[in-house]
Amino acid sequence: MHRHLISILFGSLLSLVAISSVSAKNIDDDEVSRILNRLDKELTFRDARISERRQRIDSLKSIERSVDNDSLRLSTLLGLADNYYAFDTDSAVWFYRHGFSLARKSGSDSIAMRFALRLSRTLPLLLFFRESRQIVDSVAHQDVPLGLLAEQADAERQMHFYIANFFTDYPSVFDSISALQLAAQDRLLKLLPNNTGEYKLNLAEAHFSRGEFSRAKVISETLLAETSEYSHLYARASHLMAHIALRSGEMNEYLYYLALSAISDSRCATLEVASLQELGKTLYGVGDVDRAYEYLSVALSNAVDCHATLRILETSRTLPLIESAHKEKLRRSRLNLYVVITVLVCLLIFLAASFRAIINRNRRLNTLTLRLTDASRIKDLYIGQFLNLCSIYMDKLNQFSKTVYHKLSAGKVDDLMRMTKSGKLVEEQSKEFYEVFDDAFLHLYPTFVDEVNLLLDPDKQIELKDNEKLNADLRILALMRLGVDDSSRIAQMLNYSVNTIYTYRNKFKSRAINRDTFEADVMAIRSESVK
């Protein structure tokens, strides 16, 4: 009576706290993203968590095989079965049955009843509803020890919870079984110490079942602050907080607490879970296909590994979502692949074009280098020939000065007049200049004569005499090729009149195949090094 009164007062106090405090947790999109990232990271440790739990189970098996004391062996079997609960349902059921049988044989009725009650809460996961009810009814007709009354009420609560979940598509059946669950929970609350986490969680669930969401939320928040994430109570409290948020229309809060519950389930290596599956379905609805596919796939794998038929049936309803999510994921992967391929193709085309441009540029640079080299060679040759001519003419001038001096000293002015008037001196110097010029030019352009003839009509081509390197026509073109384009300069260098040069140039154009471009074609003739 006193305990019941305390419960009422505690509930009233929580109600007042709920009304007076701002308990809503303002969760934004960034916080949801962070908690989902935490869950993603946690799921990467799934295999490691499962391996750790198997190691604990193997250790208990070794202890169970080594003990001779019946009481210690039964206690070890109970711990072993509890470790299989929500992890491997078939094994949990087998060990609960085995422990019940050994306890009966050893006359440990209280321990046998504990095994039976825990078996009754596990059998619904395999859809053995009738057997589970039979066990609960059988225990109800027995003299239940005071220490097992809370466990009896909790077993009934859990059994009715699983059965109600199976009939979620049948509201009338679901409501009637949920009422039995709530009645068992009310009995449980009268039996549990009110300072325990189990009491607070069951009280919060009872308030939620009655639609008292504010009270349920305050208690759940308090419990979460006091409980480790490596606890099944934490997972249940987070799941309850998620559904409170859902009833209030707080989607961010709903997603946040579902993820928190799934993280706790993963850390406890609990395979009989609902949070991850529920979260996957919700994320699929909001368009997060990649995570939805991942979470639903892990939830299905958990249900299969746990051999929990009830959870497998529930998860099988999400198979169309998993398939749709998988198809969408494949479609987006293909789309991304196409985009990547397109970018790579464009990049390859760009690289090929750049490579070709570099090759062409290198070719042009090589050509320019050859031309510069050729120009440098021509320059060196011209300088050498120029110095040679200067030397020759300086010597000739010196000789001519001496001759003039001797003639004048001897009074032979008439001889001097005849020598200069005949033009023989100029003719000799011109002939020598032509020989030097012809040799130098043909050394640079050895095919010049043939290439000039290719520019002329076949019947008007230039024919050289024997031992003739260049004639007057070709010397004019040679000077033009060397960049001496001014007719007056050409006339001075070849000792011709300007009119003669004009005549020669016009005559060449009349003999050319293409008159308009003849002089440009001559300028295009390359030296031997460029070729």
LINGIWO-V525321 format. One record per residue. N is the residue number from 1. RES is the residue in three letters. PHI is phi in whole degrees, 0 to 359 (* if undefined). D_LAST is the distance of its C-alpha to the last C-alpha in Angstrom with 1 decimal. Layout:
N|RES|PHI|D_LAST ; N|RES|PHI|D_LAST
This chain:
1|MET|*|117.6 ; 2|HIS|296|116.5 ; 3|ARG|297|113.0 ; 4|HIS|296|112.8 ; 5|LEU|295|114.0 ; 6|ILE|297|111.3 ; 7|SER|298|108.7 ; 8|ILE|296|109.9 ; 9|LEU|296|109.9 ; 10|PHE|296|106.4 ; 11|GLY|295|105.1 ; 12|SER|295|106.7 ; 13|LEU|298|105.2 ; 14|LEU|298|101.7 ; 15|SER|298|102.2 ; 16|LEU|295|103.1 ; 17|VAL|296|100.0 ; 18|ALA|297|97.9 ; 19|ILE|288|99.3 ; 20|SER|272|99.0 ; 21|SER|251|95.6 ; 22|VAL|266|92.1 ; 23|SER|271|91.1 ; 24|ALA|293|88.1 ; 25|LYS|269|84.9 ; 26|ASN|283|82.3 ; 27|ILE|252|79.3 ; 28|ASP|264|76.0 ; 29|ASP|297|72.9 ; 30|ASP|296|71.2 ; 31|GLU|291|74.2 ; 32|VAL|297|74.1 ; 33|SER|298|70.4 ; 34|ARG|294|71.3 ; 35|ILE|290|74.1 ; 36|LEU|291|72.0 ; 37|ASN|295|69.3 ; 38|ARG|298|72.1 ; 39|LEU|294|73.3 ; 40|ASP|303|69.8 ; 41|LYS|294|69.6 ; 42|GLU|297|73.1 ; 43|LEU|294|72.4 ; 44|THR|291|69.7 ; 45|PHE|264|72.6 ; 46|ARG|305|74.6 ; 47|ASP|298|74.3 ; 48|ALA|294|75.2 ; 49|ARG|297|78.3 ; 50|ILE|296|79.4 ; 51|SER|297|78.9 ; 52|GLU|298|81.1 ; 53|ARG|292|83.8 ; 54|ARG|296|83.8 ; 55|GLN|296|84.1 ; 56|ARG|297|87.2 ; 57|ILE|296|88.6 ; 58|ASP|297|88.0 ; 59|SER|297|89.8 ; 60|LEU|295|92.8 ; 61|LYS|297|92.8 ; 62|SER|295|93.0 ; 63|ILE|295|95.9 ; 64|GLU|298|97.7 ; 65|ARG|285|97.6 ; 66|SER|266|98.8 ; 67|VAL|273|101.8 ; 68|ASP|252|105.4 ; 69|ASN|288|107.1 ; 70|ASP|298|107.6 ; 71|SER|296|107.5 ; 72|LEU|293|104.3 ; 73|ARG|294|102.7 ; 74|LEU|295|103.6 ; 75|SER|296|102.1 ; 76|THR|293|98.9 ; 77|LEU|297|98.8 ; 78|LEU|295|99.2 ; 79|GLY|295|96.4 ; 80|LEU|294|94.2 ; 81|ALA|296|95.0 ; 82|ASP|296|94.4 ; 83|ASN|290|90.9 ; 84|TYR|280|90.2 ; 85|TYR|296|91.4 ; 86|ALA|65|88.6 ; 87|PHE|230|86.2 ; 88|ASP|214|87.3 ; 89|THR|297|90.2 ; 90|ASP|301|91.1 ; 91|SER|292|91.5 ; 92|ALA|300|93.4 ; 93|VAL|298|95.8 ; 94|TRP|297|96.3 ; 95|PHE|288|97.1 ; 96|TYR|295|99.4 ; 97|ARG|295|101.3 ; 98|HIS|297|101.4 ; 99|GLY|295|102.6 ; 100|PHE|299|105.2 ; 101|SER|296|106.5 ; 102|LEU|294|106.7 ; 103|ALA|295|108.4 ; 104|ARG|296|111.0 ; 105|LYS|293|111.7 ; 106|SER|273|112.1 ; 107|GLY|79|114.4 ; 108|SER|268|112.1 ; 109|ASP|297|112.8 ; 110|SER|296|111.3 ; 111|ILE|293|108.0 ; 112|ALA|298|108.1 ; 113|MET|294|108.6 ; 114|ARG|296|105.5 ; 115|PHE|300|103.4 ; 116|ALA|296|104.8 ; 117|LEU|296|104.0 ; 118|ARG|288|100.4 ; 119|LEU|293|100.1 ; 120|SER|295|101.4 ; 121|ARG|278|98.7 ; 122|THR|265|95.9 ; 123|LEU|304|97.0 ; 124|PRO|301|96.1 ; 125|LEU|295|92.4 ; 126|LEU|262|92.9 ; 127|LEU|68|94.8 ; 128|PHE|271|98.1 ; 129|PHE|292|100.0 ; 130|ARG|296|103.3 ; 131|GLU|298|103.5 ; 132|SER|297|102.5 ; 133|ARG|296|105.3 ; 134|GLN|297|107.7 ; 135|ILE|295|107.0 ; 136|VAL|299|107.4 ; 137|ASP|295|110.6 ; 138|SER|297|111.9 ; 139|VAL|293|111.3 ; 140|ALA|296|113.0 ; 141|HIS|269|116.2 ; 142|GLN|253|116.3 ; 143|ASP|276|117.5 ; 144|VAL|280|114.2 ; 145|PRO|300|114.3 ; 146|LEU|302|113.9 ; 147|GLY|289|110.6 ; 148|LEU|252|109.0 ; 149|LEU|298|110.1 ; 150|ALA|295|106.9 ; 151|GLU|293|104.8 ; 152|GLN|297|106.7 ; 153|ALA|295|106.1 ; 154|ASP|292|102.3 ; 155|ALA|296|102.0 ; 156|GLU|297|103.6 ; 157|ARG|301|101.3 ; 158|GLN|294|98.2 ; 159|MET|300|99.4 ; 160|HIS|293|100.1 ; 161|PHE|297|96.8 ; 162|TYR|293|94.9 ; 163|ILE|295|97.1 ; 164|ALA|298|96.7 ; 165|ASN|299|92.9 ; 166|PHE|290|93.1 ; 167|PHE|252|94.9 ; 168|THR|296|92.8 ; 169|ASP|277|92.4 ; 170|TYR|237|96.2 ; 171|PRO|306|97.4 ; 172|SER|294|101.1 ; 173|VAL|294|100.8 ; 174|PHE|302|98.4 ; 175|ASP|296|100.8 ; 176|SER|293|103.8 ; 177|ILE|288|102.1 ; 178|SER|297|100.6 ; 179|ALA|296|104.1 ; 180|LEU|295|105.2 ; 181|GLN|298|102.2 ; 182|LEU|294|103.3 ; 183|ALA|296|106.9 ; 184|ALA|295|105.8 ; 185|GLN|291|103.7 ; 186|ASP|298|106.7 ; 187|ARG|297|108.8 ; 188|LEU|296|106.0 ; 189|LEU|297|105.9 ; 190|LYS|285|109.6 ; 191|LEU|257|109.1 ; 192|LEU|273|106.1 ; 193|PRO|297|106.4 ; 194|ASN|282|105.1 ; 195|ASN|256|103.0 ; 196|THR|263|100.7 ; 197|GLY|294|97.2 ; 198|GLU|295|98.4 ; 199|TYR|298|101.2 ; 200|LYS|297|98.9 ; 201|LEU|293|96.4 ; 202|ASN|294|99.2 ; 203|LEU|294|100.8 ; 204|ALA|297|97.5 ; 205|GLU|295|97.0 ; 206|ALA|295|100.5 ; 207|HIS|299|100.0 ; 208|PHE|297|96.8 ; 209|SER|299|98.7 ; 210|ARG|267|101.3 ; 211|GLY|83|98.7 ; 212|GLU|268|99.3 ; 213|PHE|290|95.6 ; 214|SER|299|96.1 ; 215|ARG|297|98.4 ; 216|ALA|299|96.2 ; 217|LYS|291|93.2 ; 218|VAL|298|94.9 ; 219|ILE|294|96.1 ; 220|SER|295|92.8 ; 221|GLU|297|90.9 ; 222|THR|297|93.5 ; 223|LEU|295|93.1 ; 224|LEU|297|89.3 ; 225|ALA|291|89.7 ; 226|GLU|262|92.0 ; 227|THR|245|90.3 ; 228|SER|283|87.3 ; 229|GLU|293|84.4 ; 230|TYR|271|85.0 ; 231|SER|224|88.2 ; 232|HIS|295|89.1 ; 233|LEU|297|91.3 ; 234|TYR|296|88.2 ; 235|ALA|297|86.4 ; 236|ARG|293|89.5 ; 237|ALA|293|90.0 ; 238|SER|295|86.4 ; 239|HIS|297|86.6 ; 240|LEU|296|89.8 ; 241|MET|300|88.2 ; 242|ALA|298|85.4 ; 243|HIS|286|88.0 ; 244|ILE|295|89.9 ; 245|ALA|296|86.7 ; 246|LEU|298|86.1 ; 247|ARG|295|89.6 ; 248|SER|268|88.9 ; 249|GLY|77|85.6 ; 250|GLU|267|83.5 ; 251|MET|292|80.4 ; 252|ASN|299|78.5 ; 253|GLU|294|81.6 ; 254|TYR|300|82.1 ; 255|LEU|295|78.5 ; 256|TYR|300|78.9 ; 257|TYR|284|82.1 ; 258|LEU|297|81.0 ; 259|ALA|297|78.0 ; 260|LEU|297|80.4 ; 261|SER|296|82.7 ; 262|ALA|295|79.8 ; 263|ILE|298|78.7 ; 264|SER|296|82.2 ; 265|ASP|301|82.5 ; 266|SER|294|79.3 ; 267|ARG|291|80.4 ; 268|CYS|272|83.7 ; 269|ALA|55|81.9 ; 270|THR|272|84.1 ; 271|LEU|261|82.9 ; 272|GLU|271|85.7 ; 273|VAL|228|84.3 ; 274|ALA|234|84.0 ; 275|SER|297|82.1 ; 276|LEU|295|78.6 ; 277|GLN|296|79.2 ; 278|GLU|297|80.6 ; 279|LEU|294|77.7 ; 280|GLY|299|75.1 ; 281|LYS|297|76.9 ; 282|THR|293|77.0 ; 283|LEU|295|73.4 ; 284|TYR|297|72.4 ; 285|GLY|292|74.4 ; 286|VAL|262|72.6 ; 287|GLY|96|69.1 ; 288|ASP|274|68.2 ; 289|VAL|292|67.3 ; 290|ASP|299|65.6 ; 291|ARG|292|68.6 ; 292|ALA|302|71.0 ; 293|TYR|298|69.4 ; 294|GLU|295|69.5 ; 295|TYR|293|73.0 ; 296|LEU|294|74.5 ; 297|SER|294|72.9 ; 298|VAL|294|74.3 ; 299|ALA|298|77.7 ; 300|LEU|295|77.7 ; 301|SER|297|76.8 ; 302|ASN|300|79.6 ; 303|ALA|298|82.1 ; 304|VAL|292|81.2 ; 305|ASP|296|81.3 ; 306|CYS|281|84.6 ; 307|HIS|58|86.1 ; 308|ALA|267|87.7 ; 309|THR|302|88.4 ; 310|LEU|299|89.4 ; 311|ARG|290|86.1 ; 312|ILE|297|84.1 ; 313|LEU|296|85.8 ; 314|GLU|296|85.1 ; 315|THR|290|81.4 ; 316|SER|298|81.0 ; 317|ARG|294|81.5 ; 318|THR|270|78.3 ; 319|LEU|303|76.3 ; 320|PRO|301|75.2 ; 321|LEU|293|74.0 ; 322|ILE|299|72.1 ; 323|GLU|296|70.5 ; 324|SER|297|69.6 ; 325|ALA|296|68.3 ; 326|HIS|295|66.3 ; 327|LYS|297|64.8 ; 328|GLU|296|64.0 ; 329|LYS|296|62.4 ; 330|LEU|296|60.3 ; 331|ARG|298|59.4 ; 332|ARG|291|58.2 ; 333|SER|295|56.4 ; 334|ARG|296|54.5 ; 335|LEU|299|53.8 ; 336|ASN|298|52.5 ; 337|LEU|296|50.4 ; 338|TYR|299|48.9 ; 339|VAL|297|48.2 ; 340|VAL|297|46.6 ; 341|ILE|298|44.5 ; 342|THR|299|43.5 ; 343|VAL|297|42.5 ; 344|LEU|295|40.5 ; 345|VAL|298|38.7 ; 346|CYS|299|37.9 ; 347|LEU|295|36.8 ; 348|LEU|296|34.6 ; 349|ILE|298|33.0 ; 350|PHE|298|32.6 ; 351|LEU|295|31.1 ; 352|ALA|298|28.7 ; 353|ALA|296|27.7 ; 354|SER|295|27.4 ; 355|PHE|297|25.4 ; 356|ARG|295|23.0 ; 357|ALA|297|22.8 ; 358|ILE|294|22.2 ; 359|ILE|298|19.3 ; 360|ASN|298|17.8 ; 361|ARG|294|18.5 ; 362|ASN|297|17.0 ; 363|ARG|298|13.7 ; 364|ARG|297|14.0 ; 365|LEU|295|15.1 ; 366|ASN|296|12.2 ; 367|THR|297|9.8 ; 368|LEU|296|12.4 ; 369|THR|297|12.7 ; 370|LEU|297|9.2 ; 371|ARG|294|9.8 ; 372|LEU|295|13.2 ; 373|THR|298|12.4 ; 374|ASP|296|10.3 ; 375|ALA|297|13.3 ; 376|SER|295|15.6 ; 377|ARG|294|14.3 ; 378|ILE|299|14.5 ; 379|LYS|300|17.9 ; 380|ASP|299|19.1 ; 381|LEU|294|18.3 ; 382|TYR|299|19.9 ; 383|ILE|297|22.8 ; 384|GLY|298|23.2 ; 385|GLN|294|23.2 ; 386|PHE|296|25.5 ; 387|LEU|297|27.8 ; 388|ASN|297|27.8 ; 389|LEU|297|28.7 ; 390|CYS|299|31.3 ; 391|SER|297|32.8 ; 392|ILE|298|33.0 ; 393|TYR|290|34.5 ; 394|MET|294|36.9 ; 395|ASP|294|38.0 ; 396|LYS|300|38.4 ; 397|LEU|296|40.3 ; 398|ASN|297|42.5 ; 399|GLN|297|43.2 ; 400|PHE|297|43.8 ; 401|SER|295|46.2 ; 402|LYS|295|48.1 ; 403|THR|298|48.4 ; 404|VAL|300|49.7 ; 405|TYR|297|52.1 ; 406|HIS|296|53.5 ; 407|LYS|298|53.9 ; 408|LEU|292|55.7 ; 409|SER|294|57.9 ; 410|ALA|275|58.9 ; 411|GLY|77|59.6 ; 412|LYS|267|57.1 ; 413|VAL|290|56.1 ; 414|ASP|295|55.9 ; 415|ASP|299|53.3 ; 416|LEU|295|51.2 ; 417|MET|294|51.6 ; 418|ARG|296|50.5 ; 419|MET|295|47.4 ; 420|THR|280|46.1 ; 421|LYS|285|47.2 ; 422|SER|293|45.5 ; 423|GLY|80|42.0 ; 424|LYS|296|41.0 ; 425|LEU|296|40.1 ; 426|VAL|296|37.6 ; 427|GLU|296|36.2 ; 428|GLU|296|35.7 ; 429|GLN|293|34.0 ; 430|SER|296|31.7 ; 431|LYS|300|30.8 ; 432|GLU|294|29.9 ; 433|PHE|297|27.8 ; 434|TYR|299|25.9 ; 435|GLU|297|25.2 ; 436|VAL|296|24.0 ; 437|PHE|299|21.8 ; 438|ASP|299|20.3 ; 439|ASP|298|19.5 ; 440|ALA|294|17.9 ; 441|PHE|292|15.8 ; 442|LEU|291|14.6 ; 443|HIS|293|13.8 ; 444|LEU|276|11.2 ; 445|TYR|235|10.3 ; 446|PRO|294|11.3 ; 447|THR|256|10.8 ; 448|PHE|300|12.4 ; 449|VAL|297|15.7 ; 450|ASP|296|14.6 ; 451|GLU|287|12.8 ; 452|VAL|295|15.9 ; 453|ASN|297|18.1 ; 454|LEU|294|16.7 ; 455|LEU|273|18.0 ; 456|LEU|255|21.4 ; 457|ASP|301|24.3 ; 458|PRO|305|24.3 ; 459|ASP|272|27.5 ; 460|LYS|234|26.5 ; 461|GLN|283|23.3 ; 462|ILE|276|23.1 ; 463|GLU|240|24.4 ; 464|LEU|271|24.3 ; 465|LYS|282|27.3 ; 466|ASP|299|27.6 ; 467|ASN|62|26.2 ; 468|GLU|263|24.8 ; 469|LYS|273|21.4 ; 470|LEU|225|21.5 ; 471|ASN|253|24.5 ; 472|ALA|299|26.1 ; 473|ASP|300|24.4 ; 474|LEU|290|20.9 ; 475|ARG|295|21.8 ; 476|ILE|299|22.9 ; 477|LEU|294|19.7 ; 478|ALA|297|17.8 ; 479|LEU|296|20.2 ; 480|MET|297|19.7 ; 481|ARG|295|15.9 ; 482|LEU|278|16.9 ; 483|GLY|98|19.3 ; 484|VAL|271|22.5 ; 485|ASP|262|23.7 ; 486|ASP|286|27.4 ; 487|SER|298|28.9 ; 488|SER|294|31.6 ; 489|ARG|292|29.2 ; 490|ILE|300|27.2 ; 491|ALA|298|30.6 ; 492|GLN|298|31.7 ; 493|MET|290|28.7 ; 494|LEU|263|28.8 ; 495|ASN|64|32.6 ; 496|TYR|244|33.0 ; 497|SER|278|35.1 ; 498|VAL|296|33.9 ; 499|ASN|298|35.2 ; 500|THR|298|33.2 ; 501|ILE|298|30.0 ; 502|TYR|301|31.1 ; 503|THR|298|31.9 ; 504|TYR|300|28.6 ; 505|ARG|295|26.7 ; 506|ASN|293|29.2 ; 507|LYS|296|28.9 ; 508|PHE|297|25.2 ; 509|LYS|297|25.8 ; 510|SER|290|28.5 ; 511|ARG|268|26.3 ; 512|ALA|283|23.4 ; 513|ILE|294|23.2 ; 514|ASN|240|23.1 ; 515|ARG|293|25.0 ; 516|ASP|293|25.1 ; 517|THR|248|21.4 ; 518|PHE|301|20.4 ; 519|GLU|295|19.9 ; 520|ALA|294|18.0 ; 521|ASP|294|15.7 ; 522|VAL|295|15.2 ; 523|MET|295|14.5 ; 524|ALA|277|11.7 ; 525|ILE|295|9.7 ; 526|ARG|263|6.6 ; 527|SER|283|6.6 ; 528|GLU|295|5.3 ; 529|SER|292|5.4 ; 530|VAL|291|3.8 ; 531|LYS|296|0.0
